[in-house]
């Protein structure tokens, strides 16, 4: 009996010890949660440099451990605080710790400015953003993070003054405008339909005198207005008209006969170097995928390369055409493709096809910096040279390339040899001039008189 009693006492002691350990562990967990410093992160989407008439503020609240519970936005100016947003998000009650309801990430957009807060004054104001989660931190009040931003407040939009004249532009061609903007302007340029062409300083000081090379794309109605646009750091925008004249142009129609031999030669090499395209199962469908979808992707790539341009011109002379070359296709030729007598596709040829002897040396059309060398979809082996202020030249279908990305090249320097890589029917050079990523007619850039009248003469007065 004594042995049994001792065993019971020993078992009871172990039971109390286990209960004690459980309570201590639970206390530690609760204490850790109560004193937890875990809080949401607050991130602004895009740059916020100031507050204007009605400035959008886009923010993302993220918490990888807990749910976002509350988001508050307020604006302080002087001794006055104005609530802008106070949003409480649904979260599960604390005892449903197993629940996955609620949001770990939430996006919000609010607007600040005189339209939303009529009493707001020009000067400075402080934006305060606070986010709280549903944790037990801060003694069950939830983890909290805050963001404070002191911002300028401006209501008057930028002022612009056009300095250059006249402005004559061919449809599919380019033109240059010189203008002046007021201090505080952060972005300016020419808007033509859906296309925006940014401006650049004529010289480092004063930076308010700007030049803008802009195009009237081949596919834009000549009646579409071109306007000068300027924005400041508070989001205020000015749209201004300027005097110009557009000369409409009729582009050539061309019929292309697609053969099995041609597709068998060009399609497999292109597919082998473009893993983003999925094999459609036969030559014709793959050709249509390349001629359509890959052409679109290449246009997007060229638009992205436009952002790598230098903020100044690197050239002073007219651009060079491939020596002793024959023009096989012109800018904006409207191509209709036929296979076995049936119409299968329509595309636009946005460059010049220049043919000479096979493997003829290809030279840089002007001074600049190489920003791409390598395979580029329908263009095959291609070189892209930046000449500054959004102006770039593309050399496609090359058989070989003799320069590297980042290399400075001179006008007339041999950069490679012609070939028939990519979507080429024979050995030739595909040459394109791009402005802010938009193809324009190269013939203007080959013309010394056009360069003088449209570019050099306008800039001379402000250099």
C-alpha positions, 0 to 999 in steps of 0.5 A, a space after each residue: 500500500 505504501 508503494 502504491 501511495 508513493 506512486 500516486 503521489 509521484 504521478 500527481 506531482 508529474 501531472 502538476 509539473 506538466 500543467 505548470 509547464 503548459 501554463 508557463 508556455 502559454 504565458 510566454 506565447 501570450 506575453 510574446 504576442 502582447 509585446 510583439 512589435 510586428 506591424 504592417 508595411 506602408 508603401 507608396 506606389 509611384 513617386 509623390 513629390 507634392 500636392 496639387 489641385 487633386 493629386 492621387 496618392 496610391 498606397 499598398 499596406 502589407 503584413 505577411 504575419 497578420 491581417 490588415 485591420 485599419 488604415 488612416 490617412 490625414 493631412 496636416 497644415 499648420 495647426 489643422 488636421 484634416 481626416 482623408 480616409 479611415 478604413 476598417 477592414 473585416 478581420 476574424 475575432 481573436 479566438 478564431 486564431 485558425 481562421 484565414 479570413 481577412 487581408 494580408 495586403 490591401 491597395 488604396 488610392 486617395 486624392 488630396 488637393 484643393 478640390 478635396 480640401 477647399 481650405 488647403 493653402 499653398 506652401 507646405 503640408 504633412 501627409 500622415 498614413 497609419 496602418 494597424 494589424 490584428 495582432 495582440 501587439 501593444 496590449 491587444 491594440 494591434 501592431 501599428 506603423 506610420 509614414 510621415 511625408 512633408 510635401 509642397 502644395 502648389 495649385 498653379 500649373 506650369 507655364 509654357 512658352 514656345 520659342 521655335 517656329 515654324 513647325 512643319 511635319 510630314 505624316 510618319 515624320 518628325 519635327 522639333 519644338 523648342 520651348 520654355 517652362 516655369 521652375 518646378 516643372 518635372 515633366 514636359 513634352 508633346 502629346 500626339 494622340 496616345 503618343 507622348 514624346 518627352 523633352 530634354 534640356 537644350 543645355 544644362 543651365 537653365 534647364 527650363 529651356 527644352 527641346 522636344 523631338 516628336 513624331 506624327 506616327 504613320 497610323 495617326 489621323 493628320 487631324 489629331 491635335 498635337 499639344 505641349 504638355 507640362 506637369 509639376 511635382 504636385 501633379 498639376 498639368 498644363 496643355 498648350 497649343 502651338 502652331 504647326 502644319 501636318 502634311 498627310 502622306 499616302 503609303 505604298 501598298 505591297 503584296 507578299 507571297 509566302 511560300 513553304 520554302 520561305 517559312 521552312 527557312 525562317 520559322 525554325 531558327 526564330 522559334 529556337 531563340 524565342 522561348 516565349 512563343 509556343 509552337 503552334 504545330 505547323 509552319 503556317 501557324 508559326 509564321 503567323 505567330 511570328 509575323 503578328 505576336 512576335 512583331 508586337 513584342 519586338 515593338 514593346 522591346 524597342 519602346 523599353 529601350 527608348 528609356 535608355 536614351 542619353 539626355 543630349 545629342 551625340 551627333 552633329 551631322 546628317 545620318 548616313 544611308 547604307 552606301 550604294 544600296 538599293 531600296 527594296 522596301 520603304 517606310 510604312 509599306 502596307 503589306 498584305 500576305 498571301 499563301 497559296 492564293 489566300 490572304 493570310 495576314 496584314 502588317 506594316 513595314 516600319 523601316 527601309 530594306 536596303 540591299 547591296 552585295 551579300 555580307 556588305 559592311 554596315 556602318 553606324 548612321 551617326 555618332 552614338 552609343 550601342 544599347 543592344 546587340 544580339 537576336 531581336 525577334 523578327 529583326 534577327 541579329 540586330 544592333 540598336 544605337 542611341 543618339 540622344 534625346 529619344 533618337 535611336 537607329 536599328 540595324 536588322 537581319 545582320 549576318 555578323 556584329 562587330 560591336 558590343 553593348 555600351 560601346 561608343 561608335 562614330 558615324 561611318 564606323 563598320 558595326 557589322 555585315 548584312 545578312 538574312 537572319 530573322 524574318 528576311 527573304 534575302 541578304 539585306 539591311 533593315 534600317 529603322 529610325 526610332 523616336 521615343 520608341 516610335 518608328 519614323 521615316 528615315 529619309 528625313 534624317 538622311 537629308 542635310 537640308 531637313 537636318 539644318 532647317 528642322 533641327 540645327 537652325 532651331 537649336 543654334 539660337 539657344 545653345 
